[in-house]
């Protein structure tokens, strides 16, 4: 395949900062068109990045352009209403996470996808960070060799902090309001209170990355076993019986980002340290500690990783997916499980006396 022809739907804040700028610099693709509801913003973005075709909505763009893939960036609460029209183009599509704001809407999205030939990926960018990809590869190697023994424990810590690190500062902007489209957001599930739904949407908006990363590191499904009433920890167990803990907000920072994962084996561990999501040209860090015993000296080492940030690597992985190559990108079925895990946690949190 020659250069992959990409169409963008939505070039607002995250559309530009997390996605567009990582495609326009990629030599293997060409952003040939954008669709943006705000005409002034669309024009400015097109001028900034040298994109000649600017449309007022996705329907016009899909009707007139020959594309190989679509980057579709809107609020996730509108995915269920908008994605069926995008899937109808029968092209690979990537959206921001999460899949939807309800399990029911997520199932509707998957059903509409199956009625087409489209392929769908979600932007869980942490999977594409060079450090995460190294850790995942090392874990697969250790599973085959058993040199550190059995996998015992996975701990992910994600305290609130400065996730944007001035990442929006170079965006093009306008003062236009988003025009009304009549598109309906996901409805509240039957039987849920407003407070319960608000809490759930907040969880999937902020912690769904870590919920997804837990499954990615396990390499298998898991279920929630405990949620403390203070909303700090979620304890899980994988299908093969490995314990995991997600610490959601044990503390917070104001000028830093301190997200990490610790993967423990019988004879060592791997630590994954991830940068702020919108940090540019900065990969995470991976550390491997091995203590084989029997008098052997323990070792600790870290790989030298390329200066590529996760969002940029994710764009490369979507281009590879369009070409039919394997990638660590997340599919919709996996993303639906994230919504189900979040509901499992919320139920246990409320049962423990947690407040809405």
LINFENFEN-V348557 format. One record per residue. N is the residue number from 1. PSI is psi in degrees with one decimal (999 if undefined). D_CENTER is the distance of its C-alpha to the mean C-alpha in Angstrom with 1 decimal. Layout:
BEGIN
n=N psi=PSI d_center=D_CENTER
n=N psi=PSI d_center=D_CENTER
END
This chain:
BEGIN
n=1 psi=136.0 d_center=26.6
n=2 psi=-162.0 d_center=27.4
n=3 psi=132.1 d_center=25.0
n=4 psi=131.3 d_center=22.1
n=5 psi=115.8 d_center=22.7
n=6 psi=136.0 d_center=19.6
n=7 psi=136.6 d_center=19.8
n=8 psi=132.0 d_center=17.7
n=9 psi=104.5 d_center=17.7
n=10 psi=111.0 d_center=17.2
n=11 psi=45.2 d_center=17.7
n=12 psi=-144.8 d_center=17.7
n=13 psi=-63.8 d_center=16.1
n=14 psi=-31.2 d_center=12.5
n=15 psi=-40.5 d_center=13.7
n=16 psi=-55.7 d_center=16.0
n=17 psi=-39.4 d_center=14.6
n=18 psi=-19.6 d_center=11.1
n=19 psi=-65.0 d_center=12.0
n=20 psi=-47.8 d_center=15.8
n=21 psi=-20.0 d_center=17.3
n=22 psi=-16.0 d_center=15.4
n=23 psi=-39.2 d_center=16.8
n=24 psi=-21.8 d_center=20.3
n=25 psi=-2.8 d_center=20.9
n=26 psi=122.6 d_center=20.0
n=27 psi=-12.3 d_center=23.3
n=28 psi=2.0 d_center=22.2
n=29 psi=165.8 d_center=21.3
n=30 psi=124.6 d_center=22.9
n=31 psi=105.9 d_center=21.5
n=32 psi=-19.4 d_center=24.5
n=33 psi=151.3 d_center=23.8
n=34 psi=150.4 d_center=21.9
n=35 psi=124.4 d_center=22.2
n=36 psi=128.8 d_center=22.3
n=37 psi=-29.1 d_center=24.2
n=38 psi=108.9 d_center=25.7
n=39 psi=-41.6 d_center=28.3
n=40 psi=-43.3 d_center=29.0
n=41 psi=-44.8 d_center=25.3
n=42 psi=-43.7 d_center=24.9
n=43 psi=-45.2 d_center=28.2
n=44 psi=-43.5 d_center=27.3
n=45 psi=-42.2 d_center=24.0
n=46 psi=-42.7 d_center=25.8
n=47 psi=-42.3 d_center=28.5
n=48 psi=-43.6 d_center=26.4
n=49 psi=7.6 d_center=24.6
n=50 psi=36.1 d_center=27.5
n=51 psi=114.6 d_center=26.1
n=52 psi=-26.9 d_center=29.2
n=53 psi=116.8 d_center=28.0
n=54 psi=123.8 d_center=26.8
n=55 psi=156.9 d_center=26.8
n=56 psi=-15.9 d_center=26.8
n=57 psi=169.3 d_center=24.6
n=58 psi=-29.0 d_center=22.6
n=59 psi=-44.4 d_center=25.6
n=60 psi=-45.4 d_center=27.8
n=61 psi=-46.5 d_center=25.5
n=62 psi=-29.0 d_center=24.9
n=63 psi=-28.0 d_center=28.6
n=64 psi=-19.3 d_center=29.8
n=65 psi=144.6 d_center=27.4
n=66 psi=108.1 d_center=27.2
n=67 psi=158.9 d_center=23.5
n=68 psi=-20.2 d_center=21.6
n=69 psi=159.2 d_center=18.1
n=70 psi=127.6 d_center=16.5
n=71 psi=115.0 d_center=13.6
n=72 psi=102.7 d_center=13.6
n=73 psi=98.1 d_center=12.3
n=74 psi=177.2 d_center=13.8
n=75 psi=137.5 d_center=13.4
n=76 psi=-19.7 d_center=11.8
n=77 psi=-11.5 d_center=15.2
n=78 psi=2.7 d_center=16.7
n=79 psi=-45.2 d_center=14.7
n=80 psi=-31.5 d_center=17.4
n=81 psi=-34.2 d_center=20.1
n=82 psi=-34.0 d_center=19.0
n=83 psi=-36.0 d_center=17.2
n=84 psi=-37.4 d_center=20.4
n=85 psi=-35.8 d_center=22.1
n=86 psi=-40.7 d_center=19.6
n=87 psi=-29.1 d_center=19.5
n=88 psi=-17.0 d_center=23.3
n=89 psi=-8.7 d_center=23.2
n=90 psi=41.3 d_center=22.4
n=91 psi=161.1 d_center=19.9
n=92 psi=137.7 d_center=16.5
n=93 psi=140.2 d_center=13.9
n=94 psi=137.6 d_center=10.3
n=95 psi=170.3 d_center=9.0
n=96 psi=161.9 d_center=6.5
n=97 psi=164.3 d_center=5.0
n=98 psi=-176.3 d_center=7.1
n=99 psi=-44.0 d_center=9.6
n=100 psi=-178.0 d_center=12.5
n=101 psi=-1.7 d_center=14.4
n=102 psi=156.5 d_center=16.6
n=103 psi=-39.6 d_center=17.0
n=104 psi=-44.2 d_center=19.8
n=105 psi=-37.3 d_center=17.9
n=106 psi=-41.6 d_center=15.2
n=107 psi=-36.4 d_center=18.3
n=108 psi=-39.9 d_center=19.8
n=109 psi=-46.4 d_center=17.0
n=110 psi=-39.6 d_center=17.3
n=111 psi=-41.8 d_center=21.0
n=112 psi=-33.7 d_center=21.1
n=113 psi=-43.3 d_center=19.0
n=114 psi=-17.7 d_center=21.6
n=115 psi=0.9 d_center=24.3
n=116 psi=-177.0 d_center=23.4
n=117 psi=11.3 d_center=22.8
n=118 psi=157.2 d_center=19.4
n=119 psi=143.8 d_center=16.4
n=120 psi=131.9 d_center=13.0
n=121 psi=151.6 d_center=9.5
n=122 psi=144.3 d_center=6.0
n=123 psi=64.4 d_center=3.9
n=124 psi=83.7 d_center=1.6
n=125 psi=-23.1 d_center=4.6
n=126 psi=-26.5 d_center=6.4
n=127 psi=-27.2 d_center=7.5
n=128 psi=-6.5 d_center=9.2
n=129 psi=134.5 d_center=10.9
n=130 psi=-34.0 d_center=14.5
n=131 psi=-42.9 d_center=15.2
n=132 psi=-42.3 d_center=12.7
n=133 psi=-37.3 d_center=14.0
n=134 psi=-45.7 d_center=17.5
n=135 psi=-44.4 d_center=17.1
n=136 psi=-42.4 d_center=15.9
n=137 psi=-40.0 d_center=18.8
n=138 psi=-39.2 d_center=21.2
n=139 psi=-40.7 d_center=20.4
n=140 psi=-38.0 d_center=21.3
n=141 psi=-43.9 d_center=24.4
n=142 psi=-31.9 d_center=25.4
n=143 psi=-34.1 d_center=25.1
n=144 psi=-41.9 d_center=27.6
n=145 psi=-27.9 d_center=29.9
n=146 psi=23.2 d_center=29.9
n=147 psi=-22.9 d_center=31.1
n=148 psi=9.3 d_center=29.4
n=149 psi=-162.0 d_center=30.2
n=150 psi=149.7 d_center=28.0
n=151 psi=128.2 d_center=24.5
n=152 psi=-32.7 d_center=25.3
n=153 psi=141.2 d_center=22.6
n=154 psi=127.4 d_center=18.9
n=155 psi=125.1 d_center=18.4
n=156 psi=131.1 d_center=15.3
n=157 psi=127.6 d_center=16.3
n=158 psi=78.0 d_center=14.3
n=159 psi=145.6 d_center=17.1
n=160 psi=144.0 d_center=16.7
n=161 psi=-162.7 d_center=17.5
n=162 psi=89.1 d_center=17.4
n=163 psi=-22.7 d_center=13.8
n=164 psi=-24.6 d_center=14.9
n=165 psi=53.0 d_center=17.8
n=166 psi=22.8 d_center=19.6
n=167 psi=-19.7 d_center=16.8
n=168 psi=-1.4 d_center=18.1
n=169 psi=-24.9 d_center=21.7
n=170 psi=5.7 d_center=22.1
n=171 psi=147.8 d_center=20.9
n=172 psi=140.5 d_center=23.5
n=173 psi=168.9 d_center=24.3
n=174 psi=167.6 d_center=26.9
n=175 psi=7.8 d_center=28.5
n=176 psi=139.0 d_center=28.1
n=177 psi=155.5 d_center=27.0
n=178 psi=121.9 d_center=24.7
n=179 psi=149.3 d_center=27.4
n=180 psi=137.7 d_center=27.6
n=181 psi=-12.9 d_center=26.5
n=182 psi=-1.7 d_center=27.3
n=183 psi=132.2 d_center=23.8
n=184 psi=136.3 d_center=23.3
n=185 psi=164.3 d_center=20.4
n=186 psi=129.6 d_center=19.6
n=187 psi=155.2 d_center=22.8
n=188 psi=135.5 d_center=23.1
n=189 psi=147.7 d_center=23.7
n=190 psi=134.1 d_center=27.4
n=191 psi=-4.5 d_center=28.8
n=192 psi=142.2 d_center=26.1
n=193 psi=163.0 d_center=27.4
n=194 psi=-40.4 d_center=26.0
n=195 psi=-40.5 d_center=25.2
n=196 psi=-42.8 d_center=23.5
n=197 psi=-41.2 d_center=21.2
n=198 psi=-41.6 d_center=20.5
n=199 psi=-43.5 d_center=19.6
n=200 psi=-47.0 d_center=17.3
n=201 psi=-37.4 d_center=15.4
n=202 psi=-40.1 d_center=15.3
n=203 psi=-46.3 d_center=13.8
n=204 psi=-25.6 d_center=11.0
n=205 psi=-38.1 d_center=10.3
n=206 psi=-36.5 d_center=10.6
n=207 psi=4.2 d_center=10.1
n=208 psi=-27.7 d_center=7.7
n=209 psi=-45.3 d_center=5.4
n=210 psi=-34.4 d_center=8.9
n=211 psi=-39.5 d_center=10.0
n=212 psi=-41.0 d_center=7.8
n=213 psi=-35.1 d_center=8.7
n=214 psi=-46.8 d_center=12.2
n=215 psi=-37.9 d_center=12.6
n=216 psi=-42.1 d_center=11.4
n=217 psi=-41.2 d_center=14.1
n=218 psi=-38.5 d_center=16.6
n=219 psi=17.1 d_center=16.4
n=220 psi=168.8 d_center=17.5
n=221 psi=164.2 d_center=17.1
n=222 psi=165.3 d_center=18.1
n=223 psi=153.3 d_center=19.6
n=224 psi=133.8 d_center=20.1
n=225 psi=-23.5 d_center=23.7
n=226 psi=142.8 d_center=24.0
n=227 psi=121.6 d_center=22.7
n=228 psi=156.5 d_center=25.1
n=229 psi=-15.2 d_center=26.6
n=230 psi=-4.5 d_center=25.5
n=231 psi=27.2 d_center=21.8
n=232 psi=-42.1 d_center=21.2
n=233 psi=147.9 d_center=20.6
n=234 psi=119.7 d_center=19.3
n=235 psi=133.5 d_center=21.1
n=236 psi=166.7 d_center=20.0
n=237 psi=129.4 d_center=21.8
n=238 psi=170.3 d_center=20.5
n=239 psi=-30.4 d_center=22.4
n=240 psi=5.6 d_center=24.6
n=241 psi=13.3 d_center=25.3
n=242 psi=134.6 d_center=23.3
n=243 psi=142.8 d_center=22.7
n=244 psi=150.5 d_center=19.5
n=245 psi=131.3 d_center=19.1
n=246 psi=117.9 d_center=16.4
n=247 psi=110.9 d_center=18.1
n=248 psi=-37.4 d_center=16.4
n=249 psi=60.7 d_center=19.0
n=250 psi=-22.6 d_center=22.0
n=251 psi=177.7 d_center=22.6
n=252 psi=157.0 d_center=21.3
n=253 psi=160.9 d_center=21.8
n=254 psi=-30.4 d_center=22.6
n=255 psi=19.0 d_center=22.7
n=256 psi=170.0 d_center=20.3
n=257 psi=119.6 d_center=16.9
n=258 psi=51.1 d_center=17.5
n=259 psi=137.3 d_center=14.5
n=260 psi=162.7 d_center=15.5
n=261 psi=138.8 d_center=15.7
n=262 psi=120.3 d_center=19.2
n=263 psi=116.0 d_center=19.9
n=264 psi=136.1 d_center=23.6
n=265 psi=173.7 d_center=26.2
n=266 psi=-31.8 d_center=29.9
n=267 psi=30.2 d_center=30.9
n=268 psi=-170.2 d_center=28.1
n=269 psi=162.9 d_center=24.6
n=270 psi=132.0 d_center=21.5
n=271 psi=133.0 d_center=19.8
n=272 psi=121.3 d_center=16.5
n=273 psi=124.1 d_center=16.3
n=274 psi=138.9 d_center=13.3
n=275 psi=171.4 d_center=14.1
n=276 psi=141.6 d_center=13.2
n=277 psi=-36.7 d_center=9.9
n=278 psi=13.4 d_center=12.4
n=279 psi=139.4 d_center=15.0
n=280 psi=136.7 d_center=16.4
n=281 psi=35.4 d_center=17.8
n=282 psi=110.4 d_center=17.2
n=283 psi=172.3 d_center=15.6
n=284 psi=-174.7 d_center=15.3
n=285 psi=138.5 d_center=18.4
n=286 psi=137.5 d_center=19.3
n=287 psi=132.8 d_center=22.6
n=288 psi=125.4 d_center=24.6
n=289 psi=128.0 d_center=27.5
n=290 psi=128.2 d_center=30.1
n=291 psi=84.3 d_center=33.2
n=292 psi=-13.4 d_center=35.0
n=293 psi=-167.7 d_center=38.1
n=294 psi=35.8 d_center=41.7
n=295 psi=-5.3 d_center=42.5
n=296 psi=143.1 d_center=39.8
n=297 psi=129.3 d_center=38.4
n=298 psi=150.3 d_center=34.8
n=299 psi=151.7 d_center=32.5
n=300 psi=129.6 d_center=29.5
n=301 psi=157.4 d_center=27.7
n=302 psi=136.1 d_center=24.6
n=303 psi=154.3 d_center=23.7
n=304 psi=115.5 d_center=24.0
n=305 psi=152.6 d_center=20.7
n=306 psi=152.1 d_center=20.6
n=307 psi=69.6 d_center=20.0
n=308 psi=127.0 d_center=16.7
n=309 psi=165.0 d_center=13.7
n=310 psi=-41.1 d_center=10.1
n=311 psi=-38.2 d_center=9.6
n=312 psi=-43.3 d_center=12.9
n=313 psi=-34.5 d_center=12.4
n=314 psi=-41.1 d_center=9.5
n=315 psi=-43.3 d_center=12.1
n=316 psi=-40.8 d_center=14.6
n=317 psi=-34.0 d_center=12.8
n=318 psi=-39.0 d_center=12.6
n=319 psi=-41.4 d_center=16.3
n=320 psi=-41.1 d_center=17.1
n=321 psi=-39.4 d_center=15.7
n=322 psi=-36.6 d_center=17.9
n=323 psi=-2.9 d_center=20.7
n=324 psi=13.4 d_center=20.2
n=325 psi=152.4 d_center=19.3
n=326 psi=143.8 d_center=17.2
n=327 psi=168.1 d_center=13.7
n=328 psi=9.7 d_center=11.1
n=329 psi=151.0 d_center=8.7
n=330 psi=136.4 d_center=7.7
n=331 psi=171.6 d_center=10.5
n=332 psi=-33.6 d_center=11.4
n=333 psi=-41.8 d_center=13.7
n=334 psi=-41.8 d_center=11.3
n=335 psi=-32.8 d_center=9.1
n=336 psi=-38.3 d_center=12.6
n=337 psi=-32.0 d_center=13.5
n=338 psi=-41.2 d_center=10.9
n=339 psi=-38.1 d_center=12.9
n=340 psi=-39.7 d_center=16.0
n=341 psi=-40.9 d_center=15.4
n=342 psi=-39.4 d_center=14.9
n=343 psi=-39.9 d_center=18.2
n=344 psi=-44.9 d_center=19.9
n=345 psi=-45.6 d_center=19.2
n=346 psi=-41.4 d_center=20.4
n=347 psi=-44.4 d_center=23.5
n=348 psi=-35.5 d_center=24.3
n=349 psi=-46.6 d_center=23.7
n=350 psi=-36.6 d_center=26.1
n=351 psi=-32.3 d_center=28.5
n=352 psi=-5.2 d_center=28.8
n=353 psi=15.0 d_center=29.8
n=354 psi=150.8 d_center=26.7
n=355 psi=149.3 d_center=27.1
n=356 psi=999 d_center=25.3
END
